[in-house]
């Protein structure tokens, strides 16, 4: 599944949606883009305690910075049955947006 994103018309850099100008070069020539939903875990943490809120029943869960194949970085949830077995470099694929700001990935293997 692809990830809704934007791409700079000048430098070609891909960014998460929601920016008005390219953070890499300052160009206003941005366009909607469908990024490949593939990437890898760049860094992560396992959240074990959530006192309240929508993630309370999900704990323990993985919050990761995912680097996509286009070199776009996203902070995301990673759904896995074994959150303590996640490693930097694990391949992941995009599943969906849980809400407008929360992308959800899953392990690709």
NUNUBA-423424 format. One record per residue: residue number from 1; residue in one letter; x, y, z of N, C-alpha, C in turn. Coordinates in pm, whole numbers, plus 50000, padded with zeros to 5 digits. Each point is the difference from the previous one (the first is absolute). Example, Ala and Ser with C-alpha at 12.3 -4.5 7.8 and 13.67 -1.06 7.14 Angstrom:
2
+-----+---------+-------+-------+-------+-------+-------+-------+-------+-------+-------+
| num | residuo |    nX |    nY |    nZ |   caX |   caY |   caZ |    cX |    cY |    cZ |
+-----+---------+-------+-------+-------+-------+-------+-------+-------+-------+-------+
|   1 |       A | 51319 | 49431 | 50780 | 49911 | 50119 | 50000 | 50090 | 50120 | 50000 |
|   2 |       S | 49965 | 50105 | 49928 | 50082 | 50119 | 50006 | 49923 | 50109 | 50073 |
+-----+---------+-------+-------+-------+-------+-------+-------+-------+-------+-------+
***
This chain:
109
+-----+---------+-------+-------+-------+-------+-------+-------+-------+-------+-------+
| num | residuo |    nX |    nY |    nZ |   caX |   caY |   caZ |    cX |    cY |    cZ |
+-----+---------+-------+-------+-------+-------+-------+-------+-------+-------+-------+
|   1 |       X | 50084 | 49883 | 50000 | 49916 | 50117 | 50000 | 50089 | 50124 | 50000 |
|   2 |       X | 49964 | 50100 | 49924 | 50077 | 50123 | 49990 | 49967 | 50096 | 50114 |
|   3 |       X | 50092 | 50094 | 50023 | 49984 | 50101 | 50106 | 49974 | 50135 | 49933 |
|   4 |       X | 49890 | 50067 | 50034 | 49980 | 50135 | 49947 | 50113 | 50091 | 50048 |
|   5 |       X | 50062 | 50072 | 49906 | 50115 | 50085 | 50032 | 49999 | 50118 | 49904 |
|   6 |       X | 50107 | 50080 | 50007 | 50021 | 50106 | 49902 | 50141 | 49987 | 49945 |
|   7 |       X | 50020 | 50051 | 49880 | 50132 | 49997 | 49936 | 50031 | 50138 | 49946 |
|   8 |       X | 50124 | 50042 | 50021 | 50043 | 50131 | 49952 | 50024 | 49995 | 49849 |
|   9 |       X | 49944 | 50096 | 49930 | 50017 | 50008 | 49855 | 50138 | 50050 | 49959 |
|  10 |       X | 50074 | 50062 | 50093 | 50133 | 50050 | 49968 | 50110 | 49900 | 50036 |
|  11 |       X | 50004 | 49957 | 50127 | 50110 | 49912 | 50041 | 49962 | 49851 | 50003 |
|  12 |       X | 49871 | 49969 | 49989 | 49956 | 49861 | 49994 | 49989 | 49930 | 50134 |
|  13 |       X | 50022 | 50072 | 50111 | 49993 | 49940 | 50132 | 49856 | 49967 | 50037 |
|  14 |       X | 49980 | 49884 | 50061 | 49867 | 49956 | 50044 | 49988 | 50029 | 50150 |
|  15 |       X | 49884 | 50056 | 50039 | 49973 | 50036 | 50139 | 49863 | 49949 | 50041 |
|  16 |       X | 49978 | 49981 | 50131 | 49864 | 49970 | 50046 | 49906 | 50113 | 49963 |
|  17 |       X | 49875 | 49969 | 49979 | 49903 | 50104 | 49964 | 49987 | 50099 | 50115 |
|  18 |       X | 49953 | 50120 | 49967 | 49978 | 50101 | 50102 | 50099 | 50114 | 49998 |
|  19 |       X | 50094 | 50002 | 49906 | 50093 | 50113 | 49991 | 49960 | 50087 | 49881 |
|  20 |       X | 50019 | 50130 | 50015 | 49961 | 50094 | 49895 | 50115 | 50033 | 49906 |
|  21 |       X | 50122 | 49985 | 50049 | 50119 | 50021 | 49918 | 50096 | 49885 | 50027 |
|  22 |       X | 50090 | 49975 | 49909 | 50097 | 49892 | 50015 | 50099 | 50034 | 50111 |
|  23 |       X | 50008 | 49916 | 50105 | 50097 | 50027 | 50107 | 50145 | 49986 | 49953 |
|  24 |       X | 50024 | 49929 | 49891 | 50137 | 49980 | 49953 | 50054 | 50120 | 49923 |
|  25 |       X | 49916 | 50063 | 49915 | 50051 | 50108 | 49916 | 49919 | 50128 | 50006 |
|  26 |       X | 49884 | 49999 | 50068 | 49918 | 50120 | 50011 | 49906 | 50025 | 49884 |
|  27 |       X | 49998 | 49910 | 49903 | 49915 | 50019 | 49882 | 49852 | 49988 | 50037 |
|  28 |       X | 49918 | 50077 | 49931 | 49855 | 49989 | 50016 | 49939 | 49908 | 49895 |
|  29 |       X | 50085 | 49944 | 49914 | 49952 | 49911 | 49894 | 49988 | 49858 | 50054 |
|  30 |       X | 49897 | 49979 | 50084 | 49978 | 49867 | 50055 | 49875 | 49941 | 49938 |
|  31 |       X | 49996 | 49869 | 49991 | 49887 | 49931 | 49941 | 49970 | 49873 | 50079 |
|  32 |       X | 49876 | 49957 | 49994 | 49963 | 49876 | 50068 | 50074 | 49884 | 49936 |
|  33 |       X | 50032 | 49903 | 50083 | 50082 | 49887 | 49955 | 49960 | 49877 | 50079 |
|  34 |       X | 50004 | 49885 | 49938 | 49973 | 49873 | 50067 | 50134 | 49930 | 50023 |
|  35 |       X | 50050 | 50007 | 50123 | 50127 | 49936 | 50033 | 49978 | 49850 | 50020 |
|  36 |       X | 50102 | 49922 | 49966 | 49991 | 49856 | 50024 | 49988 | 49977 | 50150 |
|  37 |       X | 49920 | 49907 | 50038 | 49978 | 49972 | 50141 | 50102 | 49905 | 50059 |
|  38 |       X | 50124 | 50012 | 49958 | 50106 | 49911 | 50046 | 50109 | 50081 | 50068 |
|  39 |       X | 50059 | 49941 | 50103 | 50107 | 50069 | 50069 | 50066 | 49911 | 50104 |
|  40 |       X | 50070 | 50066 | 50091 | 50066 | 49925 | 50107 | 49999 | 50083 | 50128 |
|  41 |       X | 50015 | 49931 | 50111 | 50005 | 50065 | 50130 | 50134 | 50074 | 50012 |
|  42 |       X | 49993 | 50131 | 50018 | 50120 | 50082 | 50017 | 50037 | 50008 | 50148 |
|  43 |       X | 49901 | 50018 | 50085 | 50015 | 49995 | 50146 | 49862 | 49972 | 50057 |
|  44 |       X | 49994 | 49959 | 50126 | 49870 | 49965 | 50058 | 50006 | 50002 | 50152 |
|  45 |       X | 49882 | 49992 | 50059 | 49986 | 49979 | 50144 | 49878 | 49912 | 50022 |
|  46 |       X | 50001 | 49924 | 50107 | 49884 | 49920 | 50038 | 49936 | 50070 | 50120 |
|  47 |       X | 49876 | 50043 | 49981 | 49927 | 50067 | 50106 | 49924 | 49895 | 50079 |
|  48 |       X | 50035 | 49984 | 50127 | 49940 | 49894 | 50083 | 49892 | 50050 | 50093 |
|  49 |       X | 49995 | 50129 | 50027 | 49902 | 50052 | 50095 | 49932 | 50122 | 49941 |
|  50 |       X | 49870 | 49994 | 49990 | 49920 | 50111 | 49953 | 49886 | 50018 | 50099 |
|  51 |       X | 50003 | 50105 | 50082 | 49899 | 50012 | 50105 | 49858 | 50028 | 49951 |
|  52 |       X | 49986 | 50063 | 49883 | 49869 | 50032 | 49947 | 50012 | 50027 | 49851 |
|  53 |       X | 49887 | 50017 | 49935 | 50000 | 50036 | 49859 | 49976 | 49883 | 49908 |
|  54 |       X | 50005 | 50029 | 49871 | 49961 | 49899 | 49901 | 50097 | 49884 | 49988 |
|  55 |       X | 50124 | 50014 | 50048 | 50097 | 49891 | 49989 | 50010 | 49914 | 50126 |
|  56 |       X | 49917 | 50029 | 50100 | 50008 | 49930 | 50128 | 49989 | 49848 | 49983 |
|  57 |       X | 49906 | 49954 | 49920 | 49979 | 49856 | 49982 | 50101 | 49937 | 49905 |
|  58 |       X | 50080 | 50080 | 49934 | 50096 | 49949 | 49902 | 50133 | 49963 | 50064 |
|  59 |       X | 50033 | 50056 | 50115 | 50132 | 49981 | 50064 | 50025 | 49852 | 50030 |
|  60 |       X | 50123 | 49953 | 49982 | 50115 | 50072 | 49947 | 49991 | 50012 | 49847 |
|  61 |       X | 50045 | 50114 | 49948 | 49997 | 50021 | 49856 | 50125 | 50074 | 49955 |
|  62 |       X | 50027 | 49990 | 49870 | 50121 | 50057 | 49941 | 49968 | 50133 | 49933 |
|  63 |       X | 50076 | 50102 | 50037 | 50001 | 50128 | 49928 | 50135 | 50007 | 49931 |
|  64 |       X | 49999 | 50019 | 49869 | 50125 | 49997 | 49925 | 50011 | 50118 | 49906 |
|  65 |       X | 50123 | 50035 | 49967 | 50025 | 50088 | 49887 | 50031 | 49905 | 49885 |
|  66 |       X | 49915 | 50006 | 49899 | 50013 | 49915 | 49882 | 50061 | 50082 | 49887 |
|  67 |       X | 50105 | 49946 | 49939 | 50058 | 50063 | 49881 | 49949 | 49924 | 49879 |
|  68 |       X | 49926 | 50067 | 49913 | 49944 | 49933 | 49882 | 50108 | 49987 | 49892 |
|  69 |       X | 49967 | 49925 | 49896 | 50096 | 49981 | 49891 | 50029 | 50131 | 49928 |
|  70 |       X | 49912 | 50099 | 50012 | 50024 | 50133 | 49941 | 50080 | 50091 | 50094 |
|  71 |       X | 50043 | 49946 | 50115 | 50076 | 50074 | 50101 | 49914 | 50103 | 50073 |
|  72 |       X | 49871 | 49971 | 50012 | 49908 | 50082 | 50077 | 49993 | 49939 | 50141 |
|  73 |       X | 50004 | 50083 | 50103 | 49995 | 49953 | 50138 | 49863 | 50028 | 50060 |
|  74 |       X | 49939 | 49894 | 50059 | 49868 | 50011 | 50062 | 50006 | 49942 | 50141 |
|  75 |       X | 49941 | 50070 | 50096 | 49980 | 49942 | 50132 | 49870 | 49921 | 49991 |
|  76 |       X | 50005 | 49872 | 50038 | 49886 | 49912 | 49976 | 49988 | 49893 | 50108 |
|  77 |       X | 49882 | 49941 | 50005 | 49981 | 49879 | 50080 | 50041 | 49881 | 49914 |
|  78 |       X | 50057 | 49899 | 50063 | 50031 | 49876 | 49929 | 49923 | 49888 | 50070 |
|  79 |       X | 49901 | 49945 | 49931 | 49922 | 49890 | 50056 | 50080 | 49872 | 49994 |
|  80 |       X | 50017 | 49937 | 50113 | 50070 | 49872 | 50008 | 49954 | 49927 | 50125 |
|  81 |       X | 49997 | 49869 | 49993 | 49964 | 49920 | 50116 | 50116 | 49991 | 50099 |
|  82 |       X | 50121 | 50030 | 49956 | 50119 | 49990 | 50084 | 50076 | 50133 | 50001 |
|  83 |       X | 49950 | 50101 | 50072 | 50066 | 50131 | 49995 | 50144 | 49999 | 50051 |
|  84 |       X | 50036 | 49905 | 50084 | 50136 | 49996 | 50053 | 50099 | 49931 | 49907 |
|  85 |       X | 49951 | 49951 | 49886 | 50087 | 49936 | 49901 | 50032 | 50090 | 49882 |
|  86 |       X | 49952 | 50123 | 50001 | 50028 | 50097 | 49893 | 50148 | 50037 | 50003 |
|  87 |       X | 50057 | 50022 | 49880 | 50140 | 50041 | 49990 | 50012 | 50115 | 49900 |
|  88 |       X | 50099 | 50085 | 50023 | 50032 | 50103 | 49901 | 50038 | 49930 | 49871 |
|  89 |       X | 49944 | 50046 | 49890 | 50025 | 49939 | 49869 | 49892 | 49903 | 49957 |
|  90 |       X | 49908 | 49961 | 50090 | 49890 | 49911 | 49960 | 49920 | 50065 | 49888 |
|  91 |       X | 49964 | 49922 | 49901 | 49920 | 50048 | 49888 | 49853 | 50008 | 50042 |
|  92 |       X | 49935 | 50109 | 49961 | 49859 | 50021 | 50032 | 49925 | 50045 | 49876 |
|  93 |       X | 49867 | 49987 | 50006 | 49915 | 50049 | 49891 | 49880 | 50074 | 50060 |
|  94 |       X | 49958 | 50102 | 49931 | 49890 | 50085 | 50043 | 49869 | 49924 | 49993 |
|  95 |       X | 49916 | 50017 | 50103 | 49866 | 49940 | 50000 | 49892 | 50104 | 49980 |
|  96 |       X | 49998 | 50102 | 50086 | 49895 | 50102 | 49994 | 50033 | 50113 | 50097 |
|  97 |       X | 49917 | 50103 | 49994 | 50005 | 50106 | 50101 | 49894 | 49968 | 50104 |
|  98 |       X | 50041 | 49991 | 50127 | 49904 | 49975 | 50107 | 49912 | 50123 | 50021 |
|  99 |       X | 50059 | 50117 | 49985 | 49932 | 50127 | 50001 | 50082 | 50090 | 49908 |
| 100 |       X | 49962 | 50125 | 49979 | 50073 | 50081 | 49901 | 50150 | 50018 | 50027 |
| 101 |       X | 50046 | 49977 | 50124 | 50140 | 50023 | 50032 | 50077 | 49874 | 50039 |
| 102 |       X | 49936 | 49884 | 49999 | 50065 | 49880 | 50052 | 50008 | 49890 | 49893 |
| 103 |       X | 50113 | 49992 | 49926 | 50015 | 49889 | 49907 | 50031 | 49871 | 50076 |
| 104 |       X | 49950 | 49890 | 49947 | 50022 | 49869 | 50060 | 50071 | 49912 | 49898 |
| 105 |       X | 50112 | 49941 | 50043 | 50075 | 49906 | 49918 | 49994 | 49862 | 50064 |
| 106 |       X | 50042 | 49900 | 49925 | 50012 | 49864 | 50051 | 50132 | 49944 | 49949 |
| 107 |       X | 50051 | 49897 | 50067 | 50123 | 49937 | 49954 | 49977 | 49939 | 49862 |
| 108 |       X | 50097 | 50014 | 49913 | 49986 | 49951 | 49862 | 50028 | 49850 | 49990 |
| 109 |       X | 50072 | 49945 | 50093 | 50033 | 49856 | 49990 | 49900 | 49913 | 50070 |
+-----+---------+-------+-------+-------+-------+-------+-------+-------+-------+-------+
***
